[in-house]
Amino acid sequence: MNNEQLYEIEFQKLTSTHSYTNNMNYHIHNFYEIYLLLDGDVNFYIKDSCYHMISNSVAIINGMEPHKLTNNKESKFTRIY
């Protein structure tokens, strides 16, 4: 008998300038978030820490941790989350 459990993972792939992110407020989720920056230059704030992310960076955010994002450039960035 196979004891493997399968889980469905939902994700979105977005490409845009997201100028609104420079005014983004901290927010939380009741689930883990895996954030993959495919292309771009952003700052990811988790609680009181700031993480500079460039292309091909990954962030994993625990559930219920306040976080937000700011775009460091006016150019587009591509993310999967």
N, CA, C and O atoms as a Maestro MAE file, in Angstrom:
{
 s_m_m2io_version
 :::
 2.0.0
}

f_m_ct {
 s_m_title
 :::
 protein
 m_atom[324] {
  # First column is atom index #
  i_m_mmod_type
  r_m_x_coord
  r_m_y_coord
  r_m_z_coord
  i_m_residue_number
  s_m_chain_name
  s_m_pdb_residue_name
  s_m_pdb_atom_name
  i_m_atomic_number
  :::
  1 25 0.844 -1.179 0.000 1 A "MET " " N  " 7
  2 3 0.000 0.000 0.000 1 A "MET " " CA " 6
  3 2 0.889 1.241 0.000 1 A "MET " " C  " 6
  4 15 1.880 1.302 0.727 1 A "MET " " O  " 8
  5 25 0.540 2.203 -0.796 2 A "ASN " " N  " 7
  6 3 1.301 3.444 -0.923 2 A "ASN " " CA " 6
  7 2 0.782 4.465 0.081 2 A "ASN " " C  " 6
  8 15 -0.407 4.785 0.084 2 A "ASN " " O  " 8
  9 25 1.666 4.976 0.931 3 A "ASN " " N  " 7
  10 3 1.268 5.939 1.964 3 A "ASN " " CA " 6
  11 2 1.521 7.376 1.566 3 A "ASN " " C  " 6
  12 15 1.440 8.266 2.412 3 A "ASN " " O  " 8
  13 25 1.829 7.633 0.292 4 A "GLU " " N  " 7
  14 3 2.091 9.000 -0.154 4 A "GLU " " CA " 6
  15 2 0.821 9.826 -0.124 4 A "GLU " " C  " 6
  16 15 -0.265 9.352 -0.457 4 A "GLU " " O  " 8
  17 25 0.988 11.066 0.282 5 A "GLN " " N  " 7
  18 3 -0.128 12.002 0.247 5 A "GLN " " CA " 6
  19 2 0.174 13.049 -0.808 5 A "GLN " " C  " 6
  20 15 1.288 13.568 -0.874 5 A "GLN " " O  " 8
  21 25 -0.805 13.357 -1.625 6 A "LEU " " N  " 7
  22 3 -0.641 14.362 -2.667 6 A "LEU " " CA " 6
  23 2 -1.328 15.644 -2.239 6 A "LEU " " C  " 6
  24 15 -2.430 15.627 -1.690 6 A "LEU " " O  " 8
  25 25 -0.657 16.758 -2.500 7 A "TYR " " N  " 7
  26 3 -1.211 18.064 -2.164 7 A "TYR " " CA " 6
  27 2 -1.230 18.928 -3.409 7 A "TYR " " C  " 6
  28 15 -0.314 18.874 -4.230 7 A "TYR " " O  " 8
  29 25 -2.254 19.707 -3.542 8 A "GLU " " N  " 7
  30 3 -2.344 20.646 -4.654 8 A "GLU " " CA " 6
  31 2 -1.760 21.977 -4.202 8 A "GLU " " C  " 6
  32 15 -2.065 22.461 -3.112 8 A "GLU " " O  " 8
  33 25 -0.930 22.556 -5.036 9 A "ILE " " N  " 7
  34 3 -0.326 23.845 -4.736 9 A "ILE " " CA " 6
  35 2 -0.805 24.853 -5.767 9 A "ILE " " C  " 6
  36 15 -0.654 24.646 -6.971 9 A "ILE " " O  " 8
  37 25 -1.378 25.930 -5.290 10 A "GLU " " N  " 7
  38 3 -1.814 26.995 -6.185 10 A "GLU " " CA " 6
  39 2 -0.727 28.050 -6.286 10 A "GLU " " C  " 6
  40 15 -0.054 28.337 -5.296 10 A "GLU " " O  " 8
  41 25 -0.542 28.632 -7.466 11 A "PHE " " N  " 7
  42 3 0.435 29.700 -7.635 11 A "PHE " " CA " 6
  43 2 -0.020 30.630 -8.743 11 A "PHE " " C  " 6
  44 15 -0.877 30.284 -9.556 11 A "PHE " " O  " 8
  45 25 0.567 31.812 -8.760 12 A "GLN " " N  " 7
  46 3 0.320 32.796 -9.801 12 A "GLN " " CA " 6
  47 2 1.660 33.243 -10.352 12 A "GLN " " C  " 6
  48 15 2.630 33.390 -9.608 12 A "GLN " " O  " 8
  49 25 1.711 33.460 -11.660 13 A "LYS " " N  " 7
  50 3 2.898 34.048 -12.281 13 A "LYS " " CA " 6
  51 2 2.487 35.404 -12.817 13 A "LYS " " C  " 6
  52 15 1.600 35.495 -13.666 13 A "LYS " " O  " 8
  53 25 3.123 36.457 -12.328 14 A "LEU " " N  " 7
  54 3 2.762 37.819 -12.691 14 A "LEU " " CA " 6
  55 2 3.972 38.569 -13.214 14 A "LEU " " C  " 6
  56 15 5.079 38.422 -12.694 14 A "LEU " " O  " 8
  57 25 3.756 39.375 -14.247 15 A "THR " " N  " 7
  58 3 4.789 40.274 -14.762 15 A "THR " " CA " 6
  59 2 4.188 41.663 -14.858 15 A "THR " " C  " 6
  60 15 3.202 41.874 -15.564 15 A "THR " " O  " 8
  61 25 4.780 42.603 -14.151 16 A "SER " " N  " 7
  62 3 4.315 43.988 -14.228 16 A "SER " " CA " 6
  63 2 5.283 44.869 -13.452 16 A "SER " " C  " 6
  64 15 6.211 44.378 -12.809 16 A "SER " " O  " 8
  65 25 5.054 46.183 -13.521 17 A "THR " " N  " 7
  66 3 5.910 47.110 -12.780 17 A "THR " " CA " 6
  67 2 5.486 47.198 -11.319 17 A "THR " " C  " 6
  68 15 6.303 47.515 -10.454 17 A "THR " " O  " 8
  69 25 4.243 46.926 -11.044 18 A "HIS " " N  " 7
  70 3 3.725 46.967 -9.673 18 A "HIS " " CA " 6
  71 2 4.165 48.220 -8.933 18 A "HIS " " C  " 6
  72 15 4.718 48.134 -7.836 18 A "HIS " " O  " 8
  73 25 3.927 49.365 -9.518 19 A "SER " " N  " 7
  74 3 4.322 50.609 -8.852 19 A "SER " " CA " 6
  75 2 3.618 50.761 -7.509 19 A "SER " " C  " 6
  76 15 4.125 51.446 -6.620 19 A "SER " " O  " 8
  77 25 2.453 50.130 -7.351 20 A "TYR " " N  " 7
  78 3 1.738 50.228 -6.080 20 A "TYR " " CA " 6
  79 2 2.526 49.584 -4.944 20 A "TYR " " C  " 6
  80 15 2.275 49.885 -3.777 20 A "TYR " " O  " 8
  81 25 3.468 48.708 -5.261 21 A "THR " " N  " 7
  82 3 4.181 48.028 -4.179 21 A "THR " " CA " 6
  83 2 4.994 48.982 -3.337 21 A "THR " " C  " 6
  84 15 5.299 48.671 -2.185 21 A "THR " " O  " 8
  85 25 5.357 50.139 -3.873 22 A "ASN " " N  " 7
  86 3 6.121 51.091 -3.069 22 A "ASN " " CA " 6
  87 2 5.267 51.727 -1.976 22 A "ASN " " C  " 6
  88 15 5.792 52.357 -1.058 22 A "ASN " " O  " 8
  89 25 3.976 51.564 -2.076 23 A "ASN " " N  " 7
  90 3 3.061 52.054 -1.041 23 A "ASN " " CA " 6
  91 2 2.337 50.903 -0.343 23 A "ASN " " C  " 6
  92 15 1.368 51.124 0.382 23 A "ASN " " O  " 8
  93 25 2.804 49.687 -0.562 24 A "MET " " N  " 7
  94 3 2.134 48.510 -0.015 24 A "MET " " CA " 6
  95 2 2.262 48.469 1.503 24 A "MET " " C  " 6
  96 15 3.331 48.724 2.057 24 A "MET " " O  " 8
  97 25 1.174 48.150 2.153 25 A "ASN " " N  " 7
  98 3 1.189 47.956 3.600 25 A "ASN " " CA " 6
  99 2 1.562 46.514 3.912 25 A "ASN " " C  " 6
  100 15 1.400 45.622 3.079 25 A "ASN " " O  " 8
  101 25 2.058 46.300 5.113 26 A "TYR " " N  " 7
  102 3 2.294 44.933 5.566 26 A "TYR " " CA " 6
  103 2 0.976 44.174 5.547 26 A "TYR " " C  " 6
  104 15 -0.080 44.735 5.838 26 A "TYR " " O  " 8
  105 25 1.047 42.900 5.204 27 A "HIS " " N  " 7
  106 3 -0.136 42.045 5.226 27 A "HIS " " CA " 6
  107 2 0.288 40.654 5.679 27 A "HIS " " C  " 6
  108 15 1.477 40.338 5.708 27 A "HIS " " O  " 8
  109 25 -0.692 39.823 6.034 28 A "ILE " " N  " 7
  110 3 -0.409 38.463 6.499 28 A "ILE " " CA " 6
  111 2 -1.328 37.474 5.792 28 A "ILE " " C  " 6
  112 15 -2.347 37.852 5.215 28 A "ILE " " O  " 8
  113 25 -0.949 36.210 5.849 29 A "HIS " " N  " 7
  114 3 -1.759 35.106 5.338 29 A "HIS " " CA " 6
  115 2 -1.788 34.027 6.417 29 A "HIS " " C  " 6
  116 15 -0.936 34.002 7.305 29 A "HIS " " O  " 8
  117 25 -2.756 33.152 6.333 30 A "ASN " " N  " 7
  118 3 -2.797 32.033 7.280 30 A "ASN " " CA " 6
  119 2 -2.190 30.780 6.651 30 A "ASN " " C  " 6
  120 15 -2.600 29.660 6.957 30 A "ASN " " O  " 8
  121 25 -1.210 30.980 5.771 31 A "PHE " " N  " 7
  122 3 -0.522 29.876 5.102 31 A "PHE " " CA " 6
  123 2 0.901 30.322 4.762 31 A "PHE " " C  " 6
  124 15 1.200 31.516 4.741 31 A "PHE " " O  " 8
  125 25 1.756 29.365 4.502 32 A "TYR " " N  " 7
  126 3 3.110 29.687 4.052 32 A "TYR " " CA " 6
  127 2 3.049 30.271 2.651 32 A "TYR " " C  " 6
  128 15 2.179 29.919 1.855 32 A "TYR " " O  " 8
  129 25 3.987 31.171 2.359 33 A "GLU " " N  " 7
  130 3 4.084 31.726 1.010 33 A "GLU " " CA " 6
  131 2 5.501 31.472 0.496 33 A "GLU " " C  " 6
  132 15 6.482 31.794 1.166 33 A "GLU " " O  " 8
  133 25 5.593 30.898 -0.688 34 A "ILE " " N  " 7
  134 3 6.874 30.730 -1.369 34 A "ILE " " CA " 6
  135 2 6.887 31.753 -2.494 34 A "ILE " " C  " 6
  136 15 6.028 31.727 -3.375 34 A "ILE " " O  " 8
  137 25 7.845 32.635 -2.463 35 A "TYR " " N  " 7
  138 3 7.912 33.759 -3.396 35 A "TYR " " CA " 6
  139 2 9.182 33.601 -4.219 35 A "TYR " " C  " 6
  140 15 10.284 33.627 -3.673 35 A "TYR " " O  " 8
  141 25 9.034 33.440 -5.523 36 A "LEU " " N  " 7
  142 3 10.159 33.280 -6.436 36 A "LEU " " CA " 6
  143 2 10.213 34.482 -7.361 36 A "LEU " " C  " 6
  144 15 9.296 34.702 -8.153 36 A "LEU " " O  " 8
  145 25 11.271 35.252 -7.268 37 A "LEU " " N  " 7
  146 3 11.466 36.397 -8.151 37 A "LEU " " CA " 6
  147 2 12.253 35.905 -9.362 37 A "LEU " " C  " 6
  148 15 13.450 35.639 -9.263 37 A "LEU " " O  " 8
  149 25 11.584 35.786 -10.495 38 A "LEU " " N  " 7
  150 3 12.225 35.300 -11.714 38 A "LEU " " CA " 6
  151 2 13.110 36.357 -12.338 38 A "LEU " " C  " 6
  152 15 14.188 36.052 -12.847 38 A "LEU " " O  " 8
  153 25 12.656 37.606 -12.302 39 A "ASP " " N  " 7
  154 3 13.404 38.692 -12.924 39 A "ASP " " CA " 6
  155 2 13.043 39.995 -12.232 39 A "ASP " " C  " 6
  156 15 11.862 40.288 -12.049 39 A "ASP " " O  " 8
  157 25 14.037 40.779 -11.847 40 A "GLY " " N  " 7
  158 3 13.763 42.074 -11.245 40 A "GLY " " CA " 6
  159 2 14.687 42.391 -10.087 40 A "GLY " " C  " 6
  160 15 15.697 41.721 -9.868 40 A "GLY " " O  " 8
  161 25 14.317 43.434 -9.348 41 A "ASP " " N  " 7
  162 3 15.106 43.948 -8.236 41 A "ASP " " CA " 6
  163 2 14.120 44.534 -7.234 41 A "ASP " " C  " 6
  164 15 13.571 45.611 -7.466 41 A "ASP " " O  " 8
  165 25 13.890 43.841 -6.126 42 A "VAL " " N  " 7
  166 3 12.898 44.270 -5.139 42 A "VAL " " CA " 6
  167 2 13.474 44.134 -3.736 42 A "VAL " " C  " 6
  168 15 14.476 43.451 -3.525 42 A "VAL " " O  " 8
  169 25 12.832 44.789 -2.790 43 A "ASN " " N  " 7
  170 3 13.093 44.573 -1.367 43 A "ASN " " CA " 6
  171 2 11.890 43.872 -0.781 43 A "ASN " " C  " 6
  172 15 10.754 44.294 -0.996 43 A "ASN " " O  " 8
  173 25 12.132 42.806 -0.045 44 A "PHE " " N  " 7
  174 3 11.068 42.047 0.599 44 A "PHE " " CA " 6
  175 2 11.234 42.259 2.096 44 A "PHE " " C  " 6
  176 15 12.264 41.904 2.667 44 A "PHE " " O  " 8
  177 25 10.224 42.835 2.728 45 A "TYR " " N  " 7
  178 3 10.238 43.103 4.162 45 A "TYR " " CA " 6
  179 2 9.439 42.025 4.874 45 A "TYR " " C  " 6
  180 15 8.266 41.802 4.574 45 A "TYR " " O  " 8
  181 25 10.089 41.362 5.820 46 A "ILE " " N  " 7
  182 3 9.425 40.355 6.644 46 A "ILE " " CA " 6
  183 2 9.657 40.758 8.094 46 A "ILE " " C  " 6
  184 15 10.789 40.785 8.575 46 A "ILE " " O  " 8
  185 25 8.573 41.069 8.770 47 A "LYS " " N  " 7
  186 3 8.630 41.637 10.124 47 A "LYS " " CA " 6
  187 2 9.532 42.859 10.094 47 A "LYS " " C  " 6
  188 15 9.262 43.802 9.350 47 A "LYS " " O  " 8
  189 25 10.601 42.864 10.889 48 A "ASP " " N  " 7
  190 3 11.487 44.030 10.975 48 A "ASP " " CA " 6
  191 2 12.735 43.894 10.110 48 A "ASP " " C  " 6
  192 15 13.659 44.699 10.231 48 A "ASP " " O  " 8
  193 25 12.776 42.889 9.240 49 A "SER " " N  " 7
  194 3 13.962 42.655 8.416 49 A "SER " " CA " 6
  195 2 13.682 42.970 6.953 49 A "SER " " C  " 6
  196 15 12.566 42.783 6.468 49 A "SER " " O  " 8
  197 25 14.717 43.453 6.252 50 A "CYS " " N  " 7
  198 3 14.611 43.760 4.827 50 A "CYS " " CA " 6
  199 2 15.573 42.848 4.065 50 A "CYS " " C  " 6
  200 15 16.747 42.737 4.419 50 A "CYS " " O  " 8
  201 25 15.067 42.201 3.025 51 A "TYR " " N  " 7
  202 3 15.863 41.304 2.203 51 A "TYR " " CA " 6
  203 2 15.862 41.821 0.766 51 A "TYR " " C  " 6
  204 15 14.811 41.941 0.137 51 A "TYR " " O  " 8
  205 25 17.052 42.123 0.260 52 A "HIS " " N  " 7
  206 3 17.182 42.573 -1.123 52 A "HIS " " CA " 6
  207 2 17.131 41.341 -2.018 52 A "HIS " " C  " 6
  208 15 17.920 40.412 -1.847 52 A "HIS " " O  " 8
  209 25 16.207 41.334 -2.969 53 A "MET " " N  " 7
  210 3 16.052 40.192 -3.868 53 A "MET " " CA " 6
  211 2 16.340 40.620 -5.296 53 A "MET " " C  " 6
  212 15 15.882 41.669 -5.747 53 A "MET " " O  " 8
  213 25 17.101 39.800 -5.997 54 A "ILE " " N  " 7
  214 3 17.374 40.001 -7.411 54 A "ILE " " CA " 6
  215 2 16.877 38.774 -8.164 54 A "ILE " " C  " 6
  216 15 16.383 37.826 -7.554 54 A "ILE " " O  " 8
  217 25 17.004 38.789 -9.468 55 A "SER " " N  " 7
  218 3 16.519 37.681 -10.299 55 A "SER " " CA " 6
  219 2 16.939 36.326 -9.728 55 A "SER " " C  " 6
  220 15 18.069 36.140 -9.277 55 A "SER " " O  " 8
  221 25 15.994 35.392 -9.764 56 A "ASN " " N  " 7
  222 3 16.186 34.008 -9.312 56 A "ASN " " CA " 6
  223 2 16.359 33.871 -7.803 56 A "ASN " " C  " 6
  224 15 16.977 32.914 -7.336 56 A "ASN " " O  " 8
  225 25 15.820 34.819 -7.036 57 A "SER " " N  " 7
  226 3 15.834 34.735 -5.571 57 A "SER " " CA " 6
  227 2 14.535 34.099 -5.090 57 A "SER " " C  " 6
  228 15 13.502 34.169 -5.756 57 A "SER " " O  " 8
  229 25 14.614 33.477 -3.912 58 A "VAL " " N  " 7
  230 3 13.456 32.822 -3.307 58 A "VAL " " CA " 6
  231 2 13.295 33.305 -1.875 58 A "VAL " " C  " 6
  232 15 14.278 33.450 -1.148 58 A "VAL " " O  " 8
  233 25 12.052 33.555 -1.472 59 A "ALA " " N  " 7
  234 3 11.740 33.861 -0.074 59 A "ALA " " CA " 6
  235 2 10.631 32.915 0.369 59 A "ALA " " C  " 6
  236 15 9.691 32.650 -0.381 59 A "ALA " " O  " 8
  237 25 10.748 32.412 1.586 60 A "ILE " " N  " 7
  238 3 9.705 31.572 2.177 60 A "ILE " " CA " 6
  239 2 9.235 32.274 3.434 60 A "ILE " " C  " 6
  240 15 10.016 32.538 4.348 60 A "ILE " " O  " 8
  241 25 7.942 32.575 3.463 61 A "ILE " " N  " 7
  242 3 7.376 33.342 4.565 61 A "ILE " " CA " 6
  243 2 6.462 32.433 5.375 61 A "ILE " " C  " 6
  244 15 5.562 31.795 4.829 61 A "ILE " " O  " 8
  245 25 6.699 32.378 6.677 62 A "ASN " " N  " 7
  246 3 5.833 31.605 7.567 62 A "ASN " " CA " 6
  247 2 4.437 32.199 7.590 62 A "ASN " " C  " 6
  248 15 4.256 33.396 7.369 62 A "ASN " " O  " 8
  249 25 3.465 31.363 7.855 63 A "GLY " " N  " 7
  250 3 2.104 31.858 8.000 63 A "GLY " " CA " 6
  251 2 2.023 32.863 9.131 63 A "GLY " " C  " 6
  252 15 2.667 32.695 10.167 63 A "GLY " " O  " 8
  253 25 1.245 33.890 8.938 64 A "MET " " N  " 7
  254 3 0.969 34.929 9.920 64 A "MET " " CA " 6
  255 2 2.161 35.839 10.205 64 A "MET " " C  " 6
  256 15 2.156 36.540 11.217 64 A "MET " " O  " 8
  257 25 3.189 35.854 9.343 65 A "GLU " " N  " 7
  258 3 4.281 36.817 9.480 65 A "GLU " " CA " 6
  259 2 3.992 38.026 8.608 65 A "GLU " " C  " 6
  260 15 3.780 37.872 7.405 65 A "GLU " " O  " 8
  261 25 3.977 39.228 9.180 66 A "PRO " " N  " 7
  262 3 3.735 40.425 8.375 66 A "PRO " " CA " 6
  263 2 4.845 40.601 7.335 66 A "PRO " " C  " 6
  264 15 6.028 40.458 7.643 66 A "PRO " " O  " 8
  265 25 4.448 40.911 6.111 67 A "HIS " " N  " 7
  266 3 5.427 41.110 5.039 67 A "HIS " " CA " 6
  267 2 4.884 42.064 3.990 67 A "HIS " " C  " 6
  268 15 3.676 42.266 3.872 67 A "HIS " " O  " 8
  269 25 5.814 42.651 3.225 68 A "LYS " " N  " 7
  270 3 5.454 43.525 2.125 68 A "LYS " " CA " 6
  271 2 6.609 43.565 1.134 68 A "LYS " " C  " 6
  272 15 7.697 43.062 1.417 68 A "LYS " " O  " 8
  273 25 6.372 44.161 -0.022 69 A "LEU " " N  " 7
  274 3 7.333 44.204 -1.113 69 A "LEU " " CA " 6
  275 2 7.447 45.621 -1.641 69 A "LEU " " C  " 6
  276 15 6.451 46.340 -1.711 69 A "LEU " " O  " 8
  277 25 8.658 46.031 -2.013 70 A "THR " " N  " 7
  278 3 8.826 47.289 -2.736 70 A "THR " " CA " 6
  279 2 9.667 47.031 -3.984 70 A "THR " " C  " 6
  280 15 10.640 46.278 -3.947 70 A "THR " " O  " 8
  281 25 9.281 47.657 -5.073 71 A "ASN " " N  " 7
  282 3 10.004 47.553 -6.336 71 A "ASN " " CA " 6
  283 2 11.124 48.584 -6.327 71 A "ASN " " C  " 6
  284 15 10.859 49.772 -6.143 71 A "ASN " " O  " 8
  285 25 12.363 48.159 -6.521 72 A "ASN " " N  " 7
  286 3 13.498 49.079 -6.470 72 A "ASN " " CA " 6
  287 2 13.706 49.857 -7.754 72 A "ASN " " C  " 6
  288 15 14.449 50.839 -7.768 72 A "ASN " " O  " 8
  289 25 13.069 49.440 -8.823 73 A "LYS " " N  " 7
  290 3 13.254 50.101 -10.108 73 A "LYS " " CA " 6
  291 2 11.889 50.326 -10.735 73 A "LYS " " C  " 6
  292 15 10.892 49.743 -10.308 73 A "LYS " " O  " 8
  293 25 11.855 51.167 -11.742 74 A "GLU " " N  " 7
  294 3 10.603 51.397 -12.456 74 A "GLU " " CA " 6
  295 2 10.358 50.322 -13.494 74 A "GLU " " C  " 6
  296 15 9.283 50.273 -14.092 74 A "GLU " " O  " 8
  297 25 11.340 49.457 -13.719 75 A "SER " " N  " 7
  298 3 11.190 48.411 -14.707 75 A "SER " " CA " 6
  299 2 10.325 47.262 -14.181 75 A "SER " " C  " 6
  300 15 10.079 47.163 -12.979 75 A "SER " " O  " 8
  301 25 9.875 46.414 -15.074 76 A "LYS " " N  " 7
  302 3 9.027 45.292 -14.700 76 A "LYS " " CA " 6
  303 2 9.795 44.252 -13.905 76 A "LYS " " C  " 6
  304 15 11.014 44.129 -14.021 76 A "LYS " " O  " 8
  305 25 9.053 43.505 -13.094 77 A "PHE " " N  " 7
  306 3 9.623 42.332 -12.468 77 A "PHE " " CA " 6
  307 2 8.638 41.186 -12.597 77 A "PHE " " C  " 6
  308 15 7.426 41.396 -12.646 77 A "PHE " " O  " 8
  309 25 9.165 39.978 -12.652 78 A "THR " " N  " 7
  310 3 8.347 38.786 -12.836 78 A "THR " " CA " 6
  311 2 8.476 37.913 -11.590 78 A "THR " " C  " 6
  312 15 9.580 37.650 -11.114 78 A "THR " " O  " 8
  313 25 7.340 37.472 -11.075 79 A "ARG " " N  " 7
  314 3 7.351 36.697 -9.843 79 A "ARG " " CA " 6
  315 2 6.369 35.540 -9.924 79 A "ARG " " C  " 6
  316 15 5.380 35.592 -10.655 79 A "ARG " " O  " 8
  317 25 6.654 34.523 -9.180 80 A "ILE " " N  " 7
  318 3 5.722 33.410 -8.957 80 A "ILE " " CA " 6
  319 2 5.516 33.331 -7.454 80 A "ILE " " C  " 6
  320 15 6.470 33.327 -6.677 80 A "ILE " " O  " 8
  321 25 4.252 33.269 -7.063 81 A "TYR " " N  " 7
  322 3 3.966 33.118 -5.634 81 A "TYR " " CA " 6
  323 2 2.654 32.402 -5.441 81 A "TYR " " C  " 6
  324 15 2.234 32.177 -4.306 81 A "TYR " " O  " 8
  :::
 }
 m_bond[323] {
  # First column is bond index #
  i_m_from
  i_m_to
  i_m_order
  :::
  1 1 2 1
  2 2 3 1
  3 3 4 2
  4 3 5 1
  5 5 6 1
  6 6 7 1
  7 7 8 2
  8 7 9 1
  9 9 10 1
  10 10 11 1
  11 11 12 2
  12 11 13 1
  13 13 14 1
  14 14 15 1
  15 15 16 2
  16 15 17 1
  17 17 18 1
  18 18 19 1
  19 19 20 2
  20 19 21 1
  21 21 22 1
  22 22 23 1
  23 23 24 2
  24 23 25 1
  25 25 26 1
  26 26 27 1
  27 27 28 2
  28 27 29 1
  29 29 30 1
  30 30 31 1
  31 31 32 2
  32 31 33 1
  33 33 34 1
  34 34 35 1
  35 35 36 2
  36 35 37 1
  37 37 38 1
  38 38 39 1
  39 39 40 2
  40 39 41 1
  41 41 42 1
  42 42 43 1
  43 43 44 2
  44 43 45 1
  45 45 46 1
  46 46 47 1
  47 47 48 2
  48 47 49 1
  49 49 50 1
  50 50 51 1
  51 51 52 2
  52 51 53 1
  53 53 54 1
  54 54 55 1
  55 55 56 2
  56 55 57 1
  57 57 58 1
  58 58 59 1
  59 59 60 2
  60 59 61 1
  61 61 62 1
  62 62 63 1
  63 63 64 2
  64 63 65 1
  65 65 66 1
  66 66 67 1
  67 67 68 2
  68 67 69 1
  69 69 70 1
  70 70 71 1
  71 71 72 2
  72 71 73 1
  73 73 74 1
  74 74 75 1
  75 75 76 2
  76 75 77 1
  77 77 78 1
  78 78 79 1
  79 79 80 2
  80 79 81 1
  81 81 82 1
  82 82 83 1
  83 83 84 2
  84 83 85 1
  85 85 86 1
  86 86 87 1
  87 87 88 2
  88 87 89 1
  89 89 90 1
  90 90 91 1
  91 91 92 2
  92 91 93 1
  93 93 94 1
  94 94 95 1
  95 95 96 2
  96 95 97 1
  97 97 98 1
  98 98 99 1
  99 99 100 2
  100 99 101 1
  101 101 102 1
  102 102 103 1
  103 103 104 2
  104 103 105 1
  105 105 106 1
  106 106 107 1
  107 107 108 2
  108 107 109 1
  109 109 110 1
  110 110 111 1
  111 111 112 2
  112 111 113 1
  113 113 114 1
  114 114 115 1
  115 115 116 2
  116 115 117 1
  117 117 118 1
  118 118 119 1
  119 119 120 2
  120 119 121 1
  121 121 122 1
  122 122 123 1
  123 123 124 2
  124 123 125 1
  125 125 126 1
  126 126 127 1
  127 127 128 2
  128 127 129 1
  129 129 130 1
  130 130 131 1
  131 131 132 2
  132 131 133 1
  133 133 134 1
  134 134 135 1
  135 135 136 2
  136 135 137 1
  137 137 138 1
  138 138 139 1
  139 139 140 2
  140 139 141 1
  141 141 142 1
  142 142 143 1
  143 143 144 2
  144 143 145 1
  145 145 146 1
  146 146 147 1
  147 147 148 2
  148 147 149 1
  149 149 150 1
  150 150 151 1
  151 151 152 2
  152 151 153 1
  153 153 154 1
  154 154 155 1
  155 155 156 2
  156 155 157 1
  157 157 158 1
  158 158 159 1
  159 159 160 2
  160 159 161 1
  161 161 162 1
  162 162 163 1
  163 163 164 2
  164 163 165 1
  165 165 166 1
  166 166 167 1
  167 167 168 2
  168 167 169 1
  169 169 170 1
  170 170 171 1
  171 171 172 2
  172 171 173 1
  173 173 174 1
  174 174 175 1
  175 175 176 2
  176 175 177 1
  177 177 178 1
  178 178 179 1
  179 179 180 2
  180 179 181 1
  181 181 182 1
  182 182 183 1
  183 183 184 2
  184 183 185 1
  185 185 186 1
  186 186 187 1
  187 187 188 2
  188 187 189 1
  189 189 190 1
  190 190 191 1
  191 191 192 2
  192 191 193 1
  193 193 194 1
  194 194 195 1
  195 195 196 2
  196 195 197 1
  197 197 198 1
  198 198 199 1
  199 199 200 2
  200 199 201 1
  201 201 202 1
  202 202 203 1
  203 203 204 2
  204 203 205 1
  205 205 206 1
  206 206 207 1
  207 207 208 2
  208 207 209 1
  209 209 210 1
  210 210 211 1
  211 211 212 2
  212 211 213 1
  213 213 214 1
  214 214 215 1
  215 215 216 2
  216 215 217 1
  217 217 218 1
  218 218 219 1
  219 219 220 2
  220 219 221 1
  221 221 222 1
  222 222 223 1
  223 223 224 2
  224 223 225 1
  225 225 226 1
  226 226 227 1
  227 227 228 2
  228 227 229 1
  229 229 230 1
  230 230 231 1
  231 231 232 2
  232 231 233 1
  233 233 234 1
  234 234 235 1
  235 235 236 2
  236 235 237 1
  237 237 238 1
  238 238 239 1
  239 239 240 2
  240 239 241 1
  241 241 242 1
  242 242 243 1
  243 243 244 2
  244 243 245 1
  245 245 246 1
  246 246 247 1
  247 247 248 2
  248 247 249 1
  249 249 250 1
  250 250 251 1
  251 251 252 2
  252 251 253 1
  253 253 254 1
  254 254 255 1
  255 255 256 2
  256 255 257 1
  257 257 258 1
  258 258 259 1
  259 259 260 2
  260 259 261 1
  261 261 262 1
  262 262 263 1
  263 263 264 2
  264 263 265 1
  265 265 266 1
  266 266 267 1
  267 267 268 2
  268 267 269 1
  269 269 270 1
  270 270 271 1
  271 271 272 2
  272 271 273 1
  273 273 274 1
  274 274 275 1
  275 275 276 2
  276 275 277 1
  277 277 278 1
  278 278 279 1
  279 279 280 2
  280 279 281 1
  281 281 282 1
  282 282 283 1
  283 283 284 2
  284 283 285 1
  285 285 286 1
  286 286 287 1
  287 287 288 2
  288 287 289 1
  289 289 290 1
  290 290 291 1
  291 291 292 2
  292 291 293 1
  293 293 294 1
  294 294 295 1
  295 295 296 2
  296 295 297 1
  297 297 298 1
  298 298 299 1
  299 299 300 2
  300 299 301 1
  301 301 302 1
  302 302 303 1
  303 303 304 2
  304 303 305 1
  305 305 306 1
  306 306 307 1
  307 307 308 2
  308 307 309 1
  309 309 310 1
  310 310 311 1
  311 311 312 2
  312 311 313 1
  313 313 314 1
  314 314 315 1
  315 315 316 2
  316 315 317 1
  317 317 318 1
  318 318 319 1
  319 319 320 2
  320 319 321 1
  321 321 322 1
  322 322 323 1
  323 323 324 2
  :::
 }
}
